[in-house]
């Protein structure tokens, strides 16, 4: 079942491959704890996300 579900995601247009999931670790200034900031961004904007 999983293979069929994955295969159907790749059919059709390739718009899904134009995006990447990026994860950045962000420090909370209040208590010093770290959290993760996750976004789906276009492949062209990945470097700008980390700046």
C-alpha positions, 0 to 999 in steps of 0.5 A, a space after each residue: 500500500 505504501 509503495 502505491 501511495 508514494 508512486 501516486 505522489 510522483 505522477 502528474 506535474 513536477 510542481 511538488 519537486 520544486 519545493 524543499 522542506 527546510 528546518 532551522 534551529 532557533 534559540 528562544 532569547 527568554 529561556 535559552 531553549 531551542 526550537 525548530 522552525 520548519 517551512 516548505 520553500 521553493 528550491 530557489 529560496 532555500 539559501 535566503 531562508 537560512 540568511 
